[in-house]
């Protein structure tokens, strides 16, 4: 699927808690830092967690459960499914690419376009206003460098994808 573009005001207006209607979930997966997540997700348009942050969490150890072929990444505010990876590549290829760039790096086939948008400047956001990261295309196509703290949410009750 091609990149889903929207105008900036449609998803980043102030909604009561920065650009979202609520703060991030308290119990983020992989030990992601709540305070950092809230700052990155809701009160930020350009900054990111430090390069390699995802490697300091339990993500690489716990990310792909035994017997699973993909990890689903949920919005840290809403718990809605935003990305599923790896798709069209191996777990090792996903981790290697993410490690080489410093952030989890997703491709078009791994994006849930029902809930993710890319703004004209490349900023990648959820439709609920969560800042996720940026699209930084390379020779292989669109590459979404996403803050782990933005997608370390737990699934919304009764909602998986």
N, C-alpha and C positions, 0 to 999 in steps of 0.2 A: 504494500500500500504506500502511496506517496505521502510525503510529509503533510500534516494537517496544520495549516497556517491560520492564525486569527489576528485581529487587531488587538493591540495592547489593552485598551480599556475593558474589553470583554471579560478578562479573567484576572486582572491585577488591581482593580479598584479596592479601596479600603472596605473591608467587610466586617469590621468589629474587632478583629484580632490581627492587625496588620492586613495582609491580603487574603486572609482566611476568616471564616466565621468562628473558629475555635483554635485553641492551642494544640500542639502535637500531643499524641497519646503519651501517657506516662510510662508505660512499660514497652519501650521499643525493642525490637528484635536485635540480636547479636551484640547487645550491650551498647548500642548507639547512645550517645550522650543527649539527654533530653533538652538541656539548656541550649546546646549548640544547634540541635535540630530545630527548636522553636525560632532561634535567630535566623538560621539559614532559610527555613521554609516560609516564614511569615513576615519577616522584617528586612528583606533583602531582595535585590533584583540582579546583582552582579557578582557578589562574592561567593566563595565556595569553602567547603571544609578543606583542610590542608591536603595536598597531594599525598596519596598513600594512606589516608585515614582509614579507609575500609580494611586495610591490611593489619591495623592495630586492634580491630574488633574480632569477635568470634565468627565473623562472616565466612571466612575461608574454611574454617573448621566445621561449621554447622550449616553452611549454605545449601549444599546439595545433599539431601537426606539419602541414606542408603536405599537403593531401589528406585529412586526418583530420577526422572530425566530432565526436569526443569525446576527452577526456583521461581516462585511468584513474588514480586516485589510490590508492596502495598504502600499507598500514600500514608505518610506519617501523621497526617491530620485526620483523614476520613476513613482510612482502612480499605479504600477501593483499590482494586488491582490495576497497576499501571504498566508493569513490564513482566515478561516471562522469558527466562533465559536459562540455558542456551537454546536457540532455535536455529537450525541450519548450520550448526557448528557444535563442537564438543565443549564440555565443561572446561577442559584445559585451554582450549582456544579462547573462550570467553575470559577466563582468569588471566591468561597471558596478555591479551589485548588490554584488559582493564589495568593490569599491573604496569604495563609499559606506558600508559597515559596517566596513571595515578588515581583514576576514578572508575567505578563500574561503567563500562562502555557498552551501550546497546545499539543494535541495528534496527532498521525499519520493521523487520519481521517480528521483533521482540517487543514492540510497542503496542499497548492497548489504546488504539486511537479513539475509543469511546470516552476516555478520560484524560488524554494527553494532548496538548497543543504546543506548537512551536511558533513563537512570535517572529515578526520580520527580522529582528536583530539576532535571532538564533536562541534567545532564551527559551527554555523548555519548562512548561508549567502544567499543573493539573487544571482541569476545568473548574476546580474549586479554589483556585488561587495559590496553591502550593508551589513555591519556587523549587524546581527539580534540578536544574543545571543548564547546559547549553548544547546545541547542535554544533559540532565541529567536524564538518565533512572532511573526508580524506579520499584517497584513490579508490577505496572500496565503496564509497557512497556516504550517506548520512551516518554520523557517529554521535550518539547522544551520551555525553559525559555527565553522569548523574551523581549527585551527592548521596552517599549511602544513608545519611541521616534523613534524607527526604523520602526514602523508599523503604525504611525499616519498620513501617507500621505493621500492626497485626490486622488480619482480615476483619472487616466489618461483619458483625453477627448476621448470619444468613446470607452473606454476599461473598462469593469467591471470585467471580470474574465479570 
